[in-house]
Amino acid sequence: MDSKRDLLAIDDFTPEELRSIIQWGIAAKQDDGLFDEFMPLHGMTIGSIYEKPSTRTRVSFEVGIDKLGGNPLTLLKGDIQLGKSESIEDTAAVLSRYLGAITYRCFAHSDVELLANGSSVPVINALSDLHHPCQAAADMMTILENFDDVSEVKVAWVGDGNNVLHDLMLGAAALGMKMYYAVPKGFEPNEDVVNRARILANDSGGEIKLTHDPIEAVKDANVIYTDVFISMGEEHMKDKMKAFDNFQVNEELVAHADHDYIFMHCLPAHRGEEVTDGVIDSSNSVVFDQAENRMWAQMSVMTFLIHPVAWEAFSELH
């Protein structure tokens, strides 16, 4: 039996696997009648553990699992003894006896690593403080839907050096894009993640560049991406907002981008803080396509990890 694989960060997939997974998601999205008969998770229950509340993650996983013929089981923080009266590893070993895979939306990345180490079924990181690979898969899918040659695409991030940026950077580097990220001084992304992205970019012909000037990042950009400045769990850090005074994505800033740029945001958005209504509601905005793509990209990821034979069979037909 092949050893199981997990998705804890987007670079757990090779660049070739990532591109194929994204293309699979695009093909599945375009095939209206596919899931009348294609049910690779039939007879399986997929468990999803949530330490943090969620709209897009929970709904996209539950609906996606159902479309794939599986049964979604949602476990909220208070529903199980994870890390309380039972260790994470023991919980993982128990859940592995019931479930076909486990998704985990958590605070500490070390916890999803422990869960994966203790599990005999695939574990998917549905968000941690360090990585958000499912979001990156949807992001890459959205970019590939909008640009034929991603090697010519410049992605500009304006905001905090957070978990969303980490996997966006890794995904863009893997696929050969130019990635400019503008963050305030003192809010740079994790250096280990940046180094991993630089290695990927060197291999793919992409580019990774740090700046503290949003205009430099956005100049001639094809994609502009931002996220909330204060993430979930940081609500007590109100003073943090002062560092982002010049980092709002507004009409003045996006005027420096390519005229056909797309605007992306992982949502939920704090309108009037990191982005104006004029930008997020503009014809350049693809934020709701991006939100929908969470489901399609995750369906591809789940099939790839849980039932690779079915994933490959679908790939050969499309």
Sequence and secondary structure as in RCSB ss.txt:
>XXXX:A:sequence
MDSKRDLLAIDDFTPEELRSIIQWGIAAKQDDGLFDEFMPLHGMTIGSIYEKPSTRTRVSFEVGIDKLGGNPLTL
LKGDIQLGKSESIEDTAAVLSRYLGAITYRCFAHSDVELLANGSSVPVINALSDLHHPCQAAADMMTILENFDDV
SEVKVAWVGDGNNVLHDLMLGAAALGMKMYYAVPKGFEPNEDVVNRARILANDSGGEIKLTHDPIEAVKDANVIY
TDVFISMGEEHMKDKMKAFDNFQVNEELVAHADHDYIFMHCLPAHRGEEVTDGVIDSSNSVVFDQAENRMWAQMS
VMTFLIHPVAWEAFSELH
>XXXX:A:secstr
      BSSGGGS HHHHHHHHHHHHHHHH TTGGGT  TTTT EEEEEESS  SHHHHHHHHHHHHTT EEEEE
ETTTS BTTTB HHHHHHHHHTT SEEEEE S HHHHHHHHHH SS EEEEE SS  HHHHHHHHHHHHHH S G
GG EEEEES   HHHHHHHHHHHHTT EEEEE  TT    HHHHHHHHHHHHHHT EEEEES HHHHHTT SEEE
E  SS TT TT GGGGGGGTT  B HHHHTTS TT EEEE S   BTTTB HHHHTSTTB HHHHHHHHHHHHHH
HHHHHH HHHHHHHHHH 
